[in-house]
Amino acid sequence: MKPFHQILANNLVANVTNFTVWFAITFWIFLETHSVFATGMIAGVYLVFTAGFGFWFGSIVDHNGKKLAMMGSSVVSAALYAAAIVLVLIEPEGAFTDPFGPYLWLFVLVVMLGVIAGNIRSIALPTLVTILIPEDQRDKANGLVGMVSGIGFLTTSVISGFLVAYTGMLGVLALALGATILVLLHLSLVRIDEGRPAPSPDVPQEPKRVDIAGTIRVIAAVPGLFALIFFACFNNFLGGVFMALLDAYGLSLVSVEVWGLLFGVLSTAFIASGIIISRTGLGKNPLRTLLLVNLITWSVCCVFTIQPSIWLLAGGCFIWMLLGPYAEAAEHTTLQKVVPLERQGRVFGFAQSVEQSASPLTAFLIGPLTQFIVIPFMTDGAGADTIGSWFGTGPDRGIALVFTIAGFIGVIITILAFNSRYYRDLSAAYAAGKDDDENGGAAVASPA
């Protein structure tokens, strides 16, 4: 196997391991505490930590070898999972049943930091695509990266519940520790030529610091790049609606067993998308592909809850999952072309922090907004009187209306972006950008 494929496989196992732990602790704590507050806080902790650590993780990736950064990620995760196992073994009686107990939240903090440490990999991987893959093949390679993420998502959603049911949290953590050690050992054997020059005593070295100001200057130097990052941030802001309400809406239509199985089946769309991108690429202008994908997905969002149908919902979710990797691959391909390699880790980390900061805000806002305003509006309020005869009434139709409104907002913003100067400027910058191979990059492999 080529180094790129070995890194993909290694990342797949690491991602499945870390996200299985995240899903498992959420399920397990709900079973232990029966507290929705506790499970909601875990999601909030993950998103806040992801947003907060992105800047720092990006600087780690830029200032060190990419392979070394990924190995360091696994070392930290393994150490924290081992510490979590100790906390399970020495648990004071009943400590995990109190949703407000300090021991429980110490345990959650240790476990979630182990999961978050894996995010270094998600920043390092696209920089390795820049190093290992020729510029004209990177869009296809980014499609494979999206496929790996999809396989991890599918696998995690299927196995987490079974592990918690049959092994408890101790078994989950023991398995995670073993898998993380295996991933670390395998990665140590993968040989990667990163093309990093040996430091010269005569040349002053860049200080190893986070340097947010320098990263902002690099982004600002590329016309339209800030607009791309904030566009993705706004998409995540609207996407928080899915985080907050999709499960509730799905469970209003079918049983929990059917919903879980259906979601696992729909997740195969991620895999199909990655395969298609790896074969066809993203076209000459990935930014145009990104906006077209957004226009389609938000248009689907306008209608996939317009009637209470599980088939309509399933079709809409499938299209979302099928096109999602296109948007991610297009953003990565654009950044890999227009940002210097030595700054890519910090730019990817900056983008991760900014983009991920939006989803928890929407998730925390949209729940109360839907519960106390939109649901009454569609149950016995003006909305029920005005459109209830064809749209339907009740709590589930209130949730459906939020999706429809979010879809219309997404369509409008995407059309505005398509016609903006920022889109034209960044498209021109991408077309004029130099291949990293010409700037000393180490493109030595093909994704196919």
C-alpha positions as CSV (number, residue, x, y, z in Angstrom):
1,M,0.0,0.0,0.0
2,K,1.1,3.5,-0.7
3,P,1.8,5.8,2.3
4,F,-1.3,7.8,1.6
5,H,-3.6,4.8,1.7
6,Q,-1.9,3.5,4.8
7,I,-2.4,6.9,6.5
8,L,-6.1,6.8,5.4
9,A,-6.6,3.3,6.9
10,N,-4.8,4.3,10.1
11,N,-7.0,7.4,10.4
12,L,-10.1,5.3,9.8
13,V,-9.3,3.1,12.8
14,A,-8.4,6.1,15.0
15,N,-11.6,7.9,14.0
16,V,-13.8,4.9,14.7
17,T,-12.1,4.4,18.0
18,N,-12.4,8.0,19.2
19,F,-16.0,8.6,18.0
20,T,-17.1,5.2,19.4
21,V,-15.9,6.4,22.8
22,W,-17.8,9.7,22.4
23,F,-21.1,8.0,21.3
24,A,-20.6,5.3,24.0
25,I,-20.1,7.7,26.9
26,T,-23.2,9.7,25.8
27,F,-25.3,6.5,25.7
28,W,-23.8,5.2,29.0
29,I,-24.3,8.3,31.0
30,F,-27.9,8.6,29.9
31,L,-28.4,5.0,31.1
32,E,-26.7,5.7,34.4
33,T,-28.3,9.1,35.1
34,H,-31.4,9.2,32.9
35,S,-30.5,12.9,32.5
36,V,-31.0,14.7,29.1
37,F,-29.1,17.6,30.7
38,A,-26.0,15.4,31.1
39,T,-26.0,14.1,27.5
40,G,-26.6,17.6,26.2
41,M,-23.7,18.9,28.1
42,I,-21.4,16.2,26.7
43,A,-22.3,17.4,23.1
44,G,-21.6,20.9,24.2
45,V,-18.3,20.0,25.8
46,Y,-17.2,18.3,22.6
47,L,-18.1,21.2,20.3
48,V,-16.7,23.9,22.6
49,F,-13.4,22.0,23.0
50,T,-13.2,21.4,19.2
51,A,-13.7,25.1,18.6
52,G,-11.2,26.1,21.3
53,F,-8.4,23.7,20.6
54,G,-8.4,24.2,16.8
55,F,-6.0,27.1,16.9
56,W,-3.5,25.3,19.1
57,F,-3.8,22.0,17.2
58,G,-3.1,23.8,13.9
59,S,0.1,25.2,15.3
60,I,1.2,21.8,16.5
61,V,0.7,20.4,13.0
62,D,2.7,23.2,11.3
63,H,5.6,23.3,13.7
64,N,6.2,19.5,13.8
65,G,6.3,16.6,11.4
66,K,2.7,15.6,10.4
67,K,3.3,12.0,11.2
68,L,4.8,13.0,14.6
69,A,1.8,15.1,15.3
70,M,-0.6,12.2,14.6
71,M,1.5,9.9,16.7
72,G,1.4,12.4,19.5
73,S,-2.3,12.6,19.2
74,S,-2.6,8.8,19.7
75,V,-0.2,8.9,22.7
76,V,-2.3,11.5,24.4
77,S,-5.5,9.7,23.7
78,A,-4.1,6.4,25.0
79,A,-2.9,8.0,28.2
80,L,-6.3,9.6,28.9
81,Y,-8.2,6.4,28.1
82,A,-5.9,4.6,30.6
83,A,-6.6,7.3,33.2
84,A,-10.4,6.9,32.5
85,I,-10.1,3.1,33.1
86,V,-8.6,3.8,36.4
87,L,-11.4,6.2,37.3
88,V,-14.0,3.5,36.4
89,L,-12.2,0.9,38.6
90,I,-11.9,3.1,41.7
91,E,-15.3,4.7,41.3
92,P,-17.0,5.5,44.7
93,E,-20.3,3.8,45.0
94,G,-23.0,5.6,43.1
95,A,-20.7,8.3,41.7
96,F,-21.8,7.8,38.1
97,T,-25.5,8.0,38.8
98,D,-25.4,11.6,40.0
99,P,-25.7,13.9,36.9
100,F,-24.3,16.8,38.9
101,G,-21.6,14.9,40.8
102,P,-18.0,16.2,40.4
103,Y,-16.6,12.6,40.0
104,L,-18.8,12.0,37.0
105,W,-17.7,15.2,35.3
106,L,-14.1,14.6,36.1
107,F,-14.5,11.3,34.3
108,V,-16.3,13.0,31.3
109,L,-13.5,15.6,31.1
110,V,-10.8,12.9,30.9
111,V,-12.6,10.8,28.3
112,M,-13.6,13.8,26.2
113,L,-10.0,15.2,26.2
114,G,-8.9,11.8,24.9
115,V,-11.5,12.0,22.1
116,I,-10.6,15.7,21.3
117,A,-6.9,14.8,21.1
118,G,-7.8,12.9,17.9
119,N,-8.8,16.1,16.2
120,I,-5.1,16.8,15.5
121,R,-5.4,14.0,12.9
122,S,-8.3,15.8,11.1
123,I,-6.0,18.9,10.8
124,A,-2.9,17.0,9.8
125,L,-4.5,14.7,7.2
126,P,-5.4,17.5,4.6
127,T,-1.9,18.9,5.0
128,L,-0.5,15.4,4.1
129,V,-2.8,15.3,1.1
130,T,-0.9,18.5,0.0
131,I,2.5,16.9,0.6
132,L,1.8,13.4,-0.9
133,I,-0.6,14.0,-3.7
134,P,-0.1,16.0,-7.0
135,E,-2.2,19.1,-7.2
136,D,-4.4,17.8,-10.1
137,Q,-5.3,14.7,-8.0
138,R,-6.0,16.3,-4.6
139,D,-9.7,16.7,-5.1
140,K,-10.0,12.9,-5.7
141,A,-7.8,12.3,-2.6
142,N,-10.0,14.5,-0.5
143,G,-13.0,12.5,-1.7
144,L,-11.3,9.4,-0.2
145,V,-10.8,11.3,3.0
146,G,-14.5,12.0,3.1
147,M,-15.2,8.4,2.4
148,V,-13.1,7.4,5.4
149,S,-15.0,9.8,7.6
150,G,-18.3,8.3,6.3
151,I,-17.2,4.8,7.0
152,G,-16.2,5.9,10.5
153,F,-19.6,7.5,11.0
154,L,-21.5,4.5,9.9
155,T,-19.4,2.0,11.9
156,T,-19.6,4.2,15.0
157,S,-23.3,4.6,14.9
158,V,-23.7,0.8,14.6
159,I,-21.3,-0.5,17.3
160,S,-21.4,2.0,20.1
161,G,-24.8,0.9,21.5
162,F,-23.8,-2.8,21.3
163,L,-20.6,-2.2,23.2
164,V,-22.3,-0.2,26.0
165,A,-25.0,-2.9,26.3
166,Y,-22.6,-5.8,26.5
167,T,-19.4,-4.5,28.0
168,G,-20.3,-1.3,29.8
169,M,-18.0,1.7,29.7
170,L,-15.0,-0.3,31.1
171,G,-15.1,-2.6,28.0
172,V,-15.4,0.4,25.7
173,L,-12.4,2.1,27.2
174,A,-10.3,-1.1,27.3
175,L,-11.1,-1.7,23.6
176,A,-10.3,2.0,22.8
177,L,-7.0,1.8,24.6
178,G,-6.0,-1.4,22.7
179,A,-7.0,0.0,19.3
180,T,-5.2,3.3,20.0
181,I,-2.0,1.5,20.8
182,L,-2.3,-0.6,17.7
183,V,-2.9,2.5,15.6
184,L,0.2,4.1,17.1
185,L,2.4,1.1,16.4
186,H,1.2,0.8,12.8
187,L,1.7,4.6,12.1
188,S,5.3,4.3,13.5
189,L,6.0,1.8,10.7
190,V,4.6,4.0,7.9
191,R,7.4,5.8,6.0
192,I,6.4,9.3,4.9
193,D,8.7,11.7,3.0
194,E,7.4,15.0,4.2
195,G,10.1,17.0,2.5
196,R,10.9,18.9,5.7
197,P,14.4,20.5,5.4
198,A,16.8,20.0,8.3
199,P,17.0,23.2,10.4
200,S,20.0,25.4,9.6
201,P,21.9,27.2,12.4
202,D,22.4,30.1,10.0
203,V,18.7,30.6,9.2
204,P,16.5,32.0,11.9
205,Q,13.6,29.6,12.7
206,E,10.0,30.6,13.0
207,P,8.9,30.7,16.6
208,K,6.8,27.7,17.6
209,R,3.7,29.5,18.8
210,V,0.0,29.6,17.9
211,D,0.4,32.9,16.1
212,I,-3.3,33.6,15.4
213,A,-2.4,37.1,14.1
214,G,0.0,35.6,11.5
215,T,-2.6,33.1,10.4
216,I,-5.2,35.9,10.0
217,R,-2.7,37.8,7.8
218,V,-2.2,34.7,5.6
219,I,-5.9,34.2,5.2
220,A,-6.5,37.9,4.5
221,A,-3.8,37.8,1.8
222,V,-5.9,35.5,-0.3
223,P,-8.9,37.4,-1.7
224,G,-12.2,35.8,-0.7
225,L,-10.7,33.2,1.7
226,F,-12.2,34.7,4.8
227,A,-15.5,34.7,3.0
228,L,-15.2,31.0,2.4
229,I,-14.5,30.2,6.0
230,F,-17.3,32.4,7.3
231,F,-19.7,30.9,4.6
232,A,-18.8,27.4,6.0
233,C,-19.3,28.8,9.5
234,F,-22.8,30.1,8.6
235,N,-23.6,26.7,7.0
236,N,-22.7,25.1,10.4
237,F,-24.8,27.7,12.2
238,L,-27.8,26.5,10.1
239,G,-26.6,22.9,10.4
240,G,-27.0,23.1,14.1
241,V,-30.8,22.8,13.4
242,F,-30.1,19.2,12.4
243,M,-28.0,18.5,15.5
244,A,-30.8,19.8,17.8
245,L,-33.9,18.6,16.0
246,L,-33.3,15.8,13.5
247,D,-33.5,12.9,16.0
248,A,-36.6,14.4,17.7
249,Y,-38.3,14.7,14.3
250,G,-37.3,11.3,13.1
251,L,-38.6,9.7,16.4
252,S,-41.9,11.5,15.9
253,L,-42.4,9.4,12.8
254,V,-40.9,5.9,13.7
255,S,-39.7,3.9,16.6
256,V,-36.2,4.4,18.0
257,E,-35.2,0.9,16.7
258,V,-36.3,1.8,13.1
259,W,-34.7,5.3,13.3
260,G,-31.4,3.9,14.5
261,L,-31.3,1.3,11.7
262,L,-32.5,3.7,9.1
263,F,-29.8,6.2,10.0
264,G,-27.1,3.5,9.8
265,V,-28.3,2.6,6.3
266,L,-28.5,6.2,5.2
267,S,-24.9,6.7,6.3
268,T,-23.7,4.6,3.4
269,A,-24.3,7.7,1.3
270,F,-21.0,9.1,2.8
271,I,-19.2,6.1,1.4
272,A,-20.8,6.3,-2.0
273,S,-20.0,10.0,-2.2
274,G,-16.3,9.4,-1.4
275,I,-16.0,6.7,-4.1
276,I,-17.7,9.0,-6.7
277,I,-15.4,11.9,-5.9
278,S,-12.3,9.7,-5.9
279,R,-13.2,8.8,-9.5
280,T,-14.6,12.0,-11.0
281,G,-13.0,14.8,-8.9
282,L,-14.6,18.1,-8.2
283,G,-14.2,19.9,-11.6
284,K,-12.0,22.8,-12.5
285,N,-13.4,25.1,-9.8
286,P,-14.0,23.3,-6.5
287,L,-15.5,26.5,-5.1
288,R,-18.3,26.4,-7.7
289,T,-18.9,22.8,-6.8
290,L,-19.2,23.7,-3.1
291,L,-21.8,26.4,-3.8
292,L,-23.8,24.2,-6.1
293,V,-23.8,21.4,-3.5
294,N,-25.0,23.9,-0.9
295,L,-27.8,25.1,-3.2
296,I,-29.0,21.6,-3.7
297,T,-28.8,20.6,0.0
298,W,-30.6,23.7,1.3
299,S,-33.3,23.3,-1.4
300,V,-33.8,19.8,-0.2
301,C,-34.0,21.1,3.4
302,C,-36.9,23.3,2.2
303,V,-39.1,20.3,1.3
304,F,-37.9,17.2,3.1
305,T,-40.2,17.8,6.1
306,I,-43.0,19.6,4.2
307,Q,-45.2,16.5,4.9
308,P,-44.9,14.0,7.8
309,S,-43.4,11.2,5.7
310,I,-40.5,9.0,6.8
311,W,-39.7,8.3,3.1
312,L,-39.5,12.0,2.4
313,L,-37.3,12.5,5.4
314,A,-35.1,9.5,4.5
315,G,-34.6,10.8,0.9
316,G,-33.7,14.2,2.1
317,C,-31.2,12.9,4.6
318,F,-29.6,10.6,2.0
319,I,-29.1,13.6,-0.4
320,W,-27.5,15.6,2.5
321,M,-25.1,12.8,3.4
322,L,-24.3,12.1,-0.3
323,L,-23.4,15.7,-1.0
324,G,-21.8,16.6,2.4
325,P,-18.4,15.2,1.5
326,Y,-18.4,17.2,-1.7
327,A,-18.5,20.4,0.3
328,E,-15.8,19.4,2.7
329,A,-13.5,18.1,-0.1
330,A,-14.1,21.3,-2.1
331,E,-13.1,23.5,0.8
332,H,-10.0,21.4,1.6
333,T,-9.0,21.4,-2.1
334,T,-9.3,25.1,-2.3
335,L,-7.3,25.7,0.9
336,Q,-4.6,23.3,-0.2
337,K,-4.1,25.3,-3.4
338,V,-4.1,28.9,-2.1
339,V,-2.5,28.5,1.3
340,P,1.3,27.9,1.7
341,L,2.0,24.4,3.1
342,E,4.0,25.8,6.1
343,R,0.8,27.6,7.2
344,Q,-1.8,25.0,6.3
345,G,-2.1,23.4,9.7
346,R,-2.9,26.8,11.3
347,V,-5.3,27.7,8.6
348,F,-7.1,24.4,8.8
349,G,-7.1,24.7,12.6
350,F,-8.4,28.3,12.4
351,A,-11.2,27.2,10.0
352,Q,-12.1,24.3,12.3
353,S,-12.3,26.6,15.3
354,V,-14.4,29.2,13.5
355,E,-16.7,26.8,11.7
356,Q,-17.3,24.5,14.7
357,S,-18.1,27.4,17.0
358,A,-21.4,28.0,15.2
359,S,-23.1,24.6,15.6
360,P,-23.3,24.6,19.4
361,L,-24.7,28.1,19.4
362,T,-27.5,27.1,17.1
363,A,-28.1,23.8,19.0
364,F,-28.4,25.6,22.3
365,L,-30.6,28.3,20.8
366,I,-32.9,26.4,18.5
367,G,-34.2,23.9,21.2
368,P,-35.8,26.5,23.4
369,L,-36.9,28.6,20.4
370,T,-38.6,25.6,18.9
371,Q,-40.1,24.4,22.2
372,F,-41.5,27.7,23.4
373,I,-42.3,29.6,20.2
374,V,-42.5,27.5,17.0
375,I,-44.3,24.4,18.4
376,P,-47.1,26.5,20.1
377,F,-47.2,28.5,16.8
378,M,-47.9,25.3,14.9
379,T,-50.1,23.6,17.5
380,D,-52.8,26.0,18.4
381,G,-51.4,29.4,17.2
382,A,-51.5,31.5,14.1
383,G,-49.3,29.1,12.1
384,A,-51.8,26.2,12.7
385,D,-54.7,28.4,11.6
386,T,-52.8,29.7,8.5
387,I,-51.0,26.7,7.0
388,G,-52.1,23.9,9.2
389,S,-54.7,22.6,6.8
390,W,-52.0,21.4,4.4
391,F,-48.8,21.6,6.4
392,G,-50.2,19.8,9.5
393,T,-50.3,20.8,13.1
394,G,-48.8,19.7,16.3
395,P,-45.3,19.6,17.9
396,D,-43.8,17.5,15.1
397,R,-45.0,20.0,12.5
398,G,-43.4,22.8,14.5
399,I,-40.1,21.0,14.2
400,A,-40.7,20.5,10.5
401,L,-41.3,24.2,10.0
402,V,-37.9,25.1,11.5
403,F,-36.2,22.9,8.9
404,T,-38.2,24.5,6.1
405,I,-37.3,28.0,7.3
406,A,-33.6,27.0,7.7
407,G,-33.6,25.7,4.1
408,F,-35.0,28.9,2.7
409,I,-32.4,30.9,4.6
410,G,-29.6,28.6,3.3
411,V,-30.8,29.0,-0.3
412,I,-30.9,32.8,-0.1
413,I,-27.4,33.0,1.4
414,T,-25.9,30.6,-1.2
415,I,-27.4,32.6,-4.1
416,L,-25.9,35.7,-2.6
417,A,-22.6,34.0,-2.2
418,F,-22.7,32.8,-5.9
419,N,-23.1,36.4,-7.0
420,S,-20.6,37.9,-4.6
421,R,-17.3,39.5,-5.4
422,Y,-15.7,37.2,-2.9
423,Y,-16.6,34.1,-4.9
424,R,-15.1,35.6,-8.1
425,D,-12.0,36.7,-6.3
426,L,-11.3,33.4,-4.6
427,S,-12.1,31.5,-7.8
428,A,-9.5,33.6,-9.6
429,A,-7.0,33.1,-6.8
430,Y,-7.5,29.3,-7.1
431,A,-7.1,29.4,-10.9
432,A,-3.9,31.4,-10.6
433,G,-2.5,29.5,-7.7
434,K,0.8,27.7,-8.1
435,D,1.0,23.9,-7.7
436,D,2.8,23.2,-4.4
437,D,5.1,20.9,-6.5
438,E,6.5,24.1,-8.0
439,N,7.1,25.5,-4.6
440,G,9.1,22.6,-3.2
441,G,6.2,20.4,-2.2
442,A,6.6,16.6,-2.0
443,A,3.9,15.3,-4.2
444,V,5.0,11.7,-4.6
445,A,1.8,9.6,-4.7
446,S,-1.5,9.2,-6.4
447,P,-4.7,8.5,-4.6
448,A,-5.9,6.0,-7.2
